Amino acid sequence: MSNIFGNEVPATPDGADSSPYTLGTRFRVTTPGKISHIRWRVPVTSQAEGIHIALFDEDWTALGFRRGISTSGTEGTWAEFALTAPISVVTNRLYTAAVYTPNRYPATNAYPWPKTSSDGYLVTDAPIAGFYNGSWDLAYPTDSYQYTSYFVDVRFTADSVTPAGPTVSVWNGTAEVAASTRVWTGSAEIAGSIAIA
């Protein structure tokens, strides 16, 4: 399973404003797979109101979301919050992992975007991937501030790929033999079957 930020610690672990925000990280995947959770570095101060989470597509569509999630017991740590169902994601699309927070948030200004997961499956947008929206409900984050990261992340699992079998070429000494051709060596036909992929 992959994520973008690992166990990074924000420069400001417990920022506060007088209004709520939807915070997000914009990214792409380099191989198809599924996103099952939104990860977030939870602020140090507890928020009784709970948070909302979402995964947005590049056309601002919420592909999945959950509302009213308690962060009690996870303050000051990385926590994972499950979406209602895993969401399939594909290459060549831009996604945004988002968290709506009542007033507390983690942040690092002048974050060194872009950021790539350790396995290379997740790559953030550049030159900025951290965005926010100052609305009073969960909304697509559109604004940025001083290249800030708000440490919204995902849990991503790449689709399993069955490797192709080897390709076998059969030669009769001077030329390649078609798969449907009987194969001889010298004056005798080769016994048994030959599998050709």
C-alpha positions in Angstrom: 0.0 0.0 0.0 1.2 3.5 -0.9 0.9 7.0 0.5 2.5 10.3 -0.3 3.8 11.8 2.9 4.8 8.8 5.0 5.3 10.0 8.6 6.3 13.6 7.9 5.7 16.1 10.6 4.3 19.5 9.6 6.1 22.6 10.6 2.8 23.9 12.1 1.1 20.9 13.6 -1.9 22.8 15.1 -2.8 25.8 13.0 -6.1 27.6 13.8 -8.3 30.1 12.1 -11.8 31.4 12.9 -13.4 29.7 10.0 -13.6 26.1 8.6 -11.7 24.9 5.5 -11.6 22.1 3.0 -7.9 21.2 2.6 -6.5 19.0 -0.1 -3.6 17.5 -2.0 -3.7 17.2 -5.8 -2.0 14.1 -7.3 -1.8 11.5 -10.0 -1.2 7.8 -10.0 1.4 6.1 -12.3 -0.4 2.8 -12.3 -4.2 1.9 -12.0 -5.4 0.9 -8.6 -7.8 1.7 -5.7 -7.9 4.4 -3.0 -9.6 3.1 0.1 -8.7 5.7 2.8 -8.0 9.4 3.2 -4.9 9.9 5.5 -4.4 13.1 7.4 -2.0 14.4 10.0 -4.6 15.2 12.6 -4.1 18.6 14.5 -3.1 18.4 18.1 -6.2 20.1 19.4 -9.4 18.0 19.5 -12.3 19.1 17.3 -15.6 17.9 18.7 -17.4 18.7 15.5 -15.6 16.0 13.6 -14.3 16.1 10.0 -15.5 15.3 6.5 -13.4 13.5 3.9 -13.6 13.2 0.1 -11.8 12.1 -3.0 -12.4 14.5 -5.9 -11.8 13.9 -9.6 -10.3 16.6 -11.8 -13.8 17.8 -12.9 -14.6 18.5 -9.3 -16.8 15.5 -8.9 -16.7 13.8 -5.4 -16.0 10.2 -6.2 -16.5 9.2 -2.6 -16.9 10.9 0.8 -17.8 10.5 4.4 -19.2 13.1 6.9 -19.0 13.6 10.6 -15.9 11.5 11.4 -14.5 11.7 14.9 -10.8 12.3 15.3 -10.8 11.6 19.0 -7.8 9.6 20.1 -5.8 10.5 16.9 -4.8 14.1 17.8 -1.2 14.9 16.7 -0.8 11.7 14.7 -1.3 10.4 11.2 -4.7 8.7 10.9 -6.5 6.9 8.2 -10.3 7.3 7.5 -12.0 4.8 5.3 -14.1 5.9 2.4 -17.5 4.2 2.0 -16.0 1.9 -0.6 -12.6 1.7 -2.4 -12.4 4.0 -5.5 -10.8 2.9 -8.7 -8.3 5.4 -10.1 -6.5 5.5 -13.4 -3.4 7.1 -14.9 -3.6 10.5 -16.7 -6.2 11.9 -14.3 -5.8 14.4 -11.6 -7.3 13.6 -8.2 -7.6 15.6 -5.0 -7.7 14.1 -1.5 -9.6 16.4 0.8 -10.5 16.9 4.4 -13.0 19.4 5.8 -11.9 20.7 9.2 -13.9 23.1 11.5 -10.9 25.3 12.3 -7.7 23.3 13.1 -5.2 22.1 10.6 -1.6 21.1 10.0 0.6 23.1 7.6 4.0 23.6 6.2 4.5 26.8 4.1 6.9 26.7 1.1 6.6 23.0 0.8 9.0 21.5 -1.7 6.5 20.2 -4.3 6.3 17.9 -6.2 6.3 14.9 -3.8 6.4 11.3 -4.9 5.6 8.2 -2.9 8.5 5.9 -2.1 7.3 3.3 -4.6 6.6 5.9 -7.3 2.9 5.1 -7.6 1.7 8.5 -6.4 3.0 11.9 -7.7 1.7 15.2 -6.5 0.9 18.1 -8.9 3.5 20.8 -9.5 4.5 23.5 -8.8 1.7 23.5 -6.2 -0.3 20.6 -4.8 -1.7 21.9 -1.6 -5.1 23.7 -1.9 -7.9 24.9 0.3 -11.5 26.2 0.1 -12.9 28.6 2.7 -16.5 27.4 2.4 -18.6 26.3 5.3 -19.1 22.7 3.9 -17.1 20.1 2.1 -16.1 21.6 -1.3 -13.4 21.2 -4.0 -10.3 23.0 -2.8 -9.3 25.7 -5.4 -7.1 28.2 -3.7 -3.4 28.0 -2.6 -1.3 30.0 -0.2 2.5 30.2 -0.2 3.0 26.7 -1.6 1.6 25.3 1.6 1.0 21.6 2.3 -1.9 20.6 4.5 -0.8 17.0 4.7 -3.9 15.4 3.2 -3.0 12.0 1.9 -4.4 8.6 0.6 -4.0 4.9 1.1 -3.5 3.5 -2.4 -3.2 -0.1 -3.6 -2.0 -0.8 -7.1 -4.0 -3.3 -9.2 -2.3 -6.7 -9.4 -0.9 -7.5 -12.8 -0.4 -11.0 -14.1 2.9 -11.1 -15.9 2.8 -12.3 -19.4 4.3 -15.8 -20.0 7.5 -16.1 -21.9 7.5 -16.1 -25.7 9.0 -19.3 -27.1 10.4 -19.4 -30.7 10.8 -22.9 -32.2 13.4 -23.4 -34.9 14.0 -26.3 -37.2 17.7 -25.5 -37.8 17.3 -22.7 -40.3 13.9 -21.1 -39.9 11.4 -20.3 -37.3 8.5 -22.8 -37.2 4.9 -21.6 -37.0 3.0 -22.6 -33.9 0.7 -25.0 -35.9 3.7 -26.8 -37.6 4.8 -30.2 -36.5 8.5 -30.1 -35.4 11.1 -32.6 -36.6 14.7 -33.1 -35.6 16.8 -34.9 -38.1 14.5 -37.7 -39.5 12.2 -38.0 -36.5 9.3 -36.0 -35.2 9.7 -34.5 -31.7 7.5 -36.4 -29.3 5.1 -34.7 -26.8 3.7 -31.2 -27.0 5.5 -27.8 -27.1 3.8 -24.9 -25.5 4.3 -21.6 -27.4 3.1 -18.4 -25.8 
